[in-house]
Amino acid sequence: MLTKEDYQMYGLVCGRDNCYSFCPMCGSELIFREVDGKIRPVCSACSWVYFINPPPVVCVVPYRGEEVLLIKRGVAPKKGEWALPGGFVEVGEAPMEACLRELKEETGLVDIGKVDLISVESQSGNRYGSVVVIGYAVQVILGEEAVPGDDAQDLAWFSVKELPKMPFDSFERIVNRWLDIF
């Protein structure tokens, strides 16, 4: 039976819920075999290949003029740190829809102006393995009131000249890319 340590031995990172030992198609034991030039978990009976793909995540740079709205994270990882609003893209949801949903859930903002794709990054971590981070910039309409939502302890507007360090490298790269573009 394959364990998380077996995956790590081959340089494969799986998250807390996706280190398969048995084939989800036929129930037979998985083994490691080279497929497409990489060592991957493969079913010993039906040859199903387990491609460990990173899940998509969105983050949002909500801005008005020279200010960016950040949330104080209310959940792990990095609980209590200032960050961009964001979260996982749900099944059947387009990334931009996820961007707007996460913005609403974490800040209450719904009346927005321009939405721009900034960058697509990758981020590795212990909790979920590798994720693909899709960064958007969202112009907030003046007068729209933000309130902390489901995953936020607090929120605050920061001058672009006084932004705190982001808790995730991918968020930092997205903010820097946004500052370069806008």
C-alpha positions as CSV (number, residue, x, y, z in Angstrom):
1,M,0.0,0.0,0.0
2,L,1.4,3.4,-1.0
3,T,1.9,6.0,1.8
4,K,2.5,9.7,1.8
5,E,6.2,8.9,2.4
6,D,6.3,6.7,-0.7
7,Y,5.0,9.7,-2.7
8,Q,7.7,12.0,-1.2
9,M,10.4,9.5,-2.0
10,Y,9.7,10.0,-5.7
11,G,9.4,13.8,-5.2
12,L,5.6,13.8,-5.5
13,V,3.7,16.1,-3.3
14,C,0.1,15.1,-2.4
15,G,-2.1,17.0,-0.1
16,R,-3.9,15.8,3.0
17,D,-6.7,14.0,1.1
18,N,-5.2,12.9,-2.2
19,C,-2.5,10.3,-1.5
20,Y,-4.2,7.3,-3.1
21,S,-3.1,3.8,-2.3
22,F,-5.7,2.1,-4.4
23,C,-7.2,2.7,-7.8
24,P,-10.4,4.8,-7.7
25,M,-11.5,3.0,-10.9
26,C,-11.1,-0.6,-10.1
27,G,-9.9,-0.8,-6.5
28,S,-6.6,-2.5,-7.3
29,E,-3.3,-1.5,-5.7
30,L,-1.3,1.4,-7.1
31,I,2.4,1.1,-8.0
32,F,4.9,3.6,-9.2
33,R,5.9,3.4,-12.8
34,E,7.4,5.8,-15.4
35,V,4.7,7.5,-17.5
36,D,5.5,10.4,-19.9
37,G,9.0,10.6,-18.5
38,K,7.9,10.9,-14.9
39,I,7.4,8.5,-12.0
40,R,3.6,8.4,-11.3
41,P,1.2,6.2,-9.4
42,V,-0.4,3.7,-11.8
43,C,-3.0,1.0,-11.2
44,S,-1.4,-2.5,-11.2
45,A,-4.5,-4.0,-12.9
46,C,-6.2,-1.5,-15.2
47,S,-3.2,0.9,-15.8
48,W,-5.1,4.0,-14.7
49,V,-2.6,6.8,-14.2
50,Y,-2.9,9.2,-11.2
51,F,-1.8,12.6,-12.4
52,I,-1.3,14.7,-9.4
53,N,-2.6,18.0,-10.7
54,P,-2.6,21.3,-8.7
55,P,-6.1,22.7,-7.9
56,P,-6.9,26.2,-9.1
57,V,-7.1,29.1,-6.6
58,V,-8.0,32.7,-7.2
59,C,-6.8,35.8,-5.4
60,V,-8.1,39.3,-5.8
61,V,-6.3,42.7,-5.6
62,P,-9.3,45.0,-4.8
63,Y,-8.2,48.6,-5.4
64,R,-9.5,52.1,-5.4
65,G,-7.1,54.8,-6.5
66,E,-3.8,54.2,-4.7
67,E,-5.2,51.8,-2.1
68,V,-5.5,48.1,-1.9
69,L,-8.0,46.2,0.4
70,L,-6.5,43.4,2.4
71,I,-8.1,40.9,4.7
72,K,-6.7,39.6,8.0
73,R,-6.9,35.8,7.5
74,G,-9.3,34.1,9.8
75,V,-8.3,30.6,8.9
76,A,-5.2,28.5,8.5
77,P,-2.8,28.6,6.8
78,K,-1.3,31.9,7.8
79,K,-4.2,32.8,10.1
80,G,-4.0,36.4,11.4
81,E,-1.8,37.7,8.6
82,W,-2.8,40.4,6.1
83,A,-3.5,38.9,2.6
84,L,-5.4,39.3,-0.6
85,P,-9.0,37.9,-0.6
86,G,-9.1,34.5,-2.4
87,G,-9.9,30.8,-2.3
88,F,-10.4,27.7,-4.4
89,V,-12.3,27.6,-7.7
90,E,-15.3,25.4,-7.3
91,V,-16.3,22.6,-9.7
92,G,-18.2,24.1,-12.6
93,E,-17.1,27.7,-11.8
94,A,-15.1,29.9,-14.1
95,P,-12.0,31.5,-12.4
96,M,-13.5,35.0,-12.8
97,E,-16.7,33.8,-11.2
98,A,-14.6,32.4,-8.3
99,C,-12.8,35.8,-8.1
100,L,-16.0,37.7,-7.7
101,R,-17.5,35.1,-5.3
102,E,-14.5,35.2,-3.0
103,L,-14.5,39.0,-3.0
104,K,-18.1,39.0,-2.0
105,E,-17.7,36.3,0.6
106,E,-14.6,37.8,2.3
107,T,-15.3,41.6,1.9
108,G,-19.0,41.9,1.1
109,L,-18.1,43.9,-2.1
110,V,-20.5,43.4,-5.0
111,D,-20.5,46.7,-6.9
112,I,-17.3,46.7,-8.8
113,G,-15.8,48.4,-11.8
114,K,-13.1,46.9,-14.1
115,V,-11.8,43.3,-13.6
116,D,-8.4,42.4,-15.0
117,L,-6.4,39.2,-15.1
118,I,-3.0,40.0,-13.7
119,S,-1.0,36.8,-13.5
120,V,-1.1,33.0,-13.1
121,E,1.4,31.7,-10.6
122,S,2.2,28.5,-8.7
123,Q,2.5,28.0,-5.0
124,S,3.7,25.0,-3.1
125,G,2.8,24.2,0.5
126,N,2.3,21.4,3.0
127,R,-1.5,21.6,3.3
128,Y,-2.5,21.2,-0.4
129,G,0.7,20.4,-2.2
130,S,1.0,22.6,-5.2
131,V,-1.8,25.0,-6.3
132,V,-2.2,27.2,-9.4
133,V,-3.0,30.8,-8.3
134,I,-4.9,33.0,-10.7
135,G,-4.6,36.7,-9.7
136,Y,-7.2,39.3,-10.7
137,A,-7.4,43.1,-10.0
138,V,-10.8,44.4,-9.2
139,Q,-11.6,48.1,-9.2
140,V,-13.8,49.0,-6.2
141,I,-16.5,51.6,-6.7
142,L,-16.0,54.6,-4.4
143,G,-18.6,54.5,-1.6
144,E,-18.9,50.8,-1.6
145,E,-18.6,49.6,2.0
146,A,-16.4,46.5,2.8
147,V,-17.1,44.3,5.8
148,P,-15.1,41.2,6.9
149,G,-16.8,38.0,5.7
150,D,-16.5,34.3,6.2
151,D,-12.7,33.8,6.1
152,A,-11.7,37.2,7.3
153,Q,-11.1,38.4,10.9
154,D,-10.7,42.0,9.7
155,L,-10.0,44.1,6.7
156,A,-8.3,47.3,5.9
157,W,-7.3,49.6,3.1
158,F,-3.5,50.0,2.6
159,S,-1.6,52.6,0.6
160,V,0.2,50.9,-2.3
161,K,3.4,52.4,-0.7
162,E,2.8,50.7,2.6
163,L,1.5,47.2,1.7
164,P,2.6,44.6,4.2
165,K,4.5,41.5,3.0
166,M,2.0,38.9,1.7
167,P,1.9,35.6,3.5
168,F,2.2,33.6,0.2
169,D,5.0,34.1,-2.4
170,S,2.5,33.8,-5.2
171,F,0.4,36.7,-3.7
172,E,3.5,38.8,-3.4
173,R,4.4,38.2,-7.1
174,I,0.8,39.0,-8.1
175,V,0.8,42.3,-6.2
176,N,4.2,43.2,-7.7
177,R,2.9,42.4,-11.2
178,W,-0.2,44.5,-10.6
179,L,2.0,47.4,-9.4
180,D,4.1,47.1,-12.5
181,I,1.0,47.1,-14.8
182,F,-1.2,49.7,-13.1
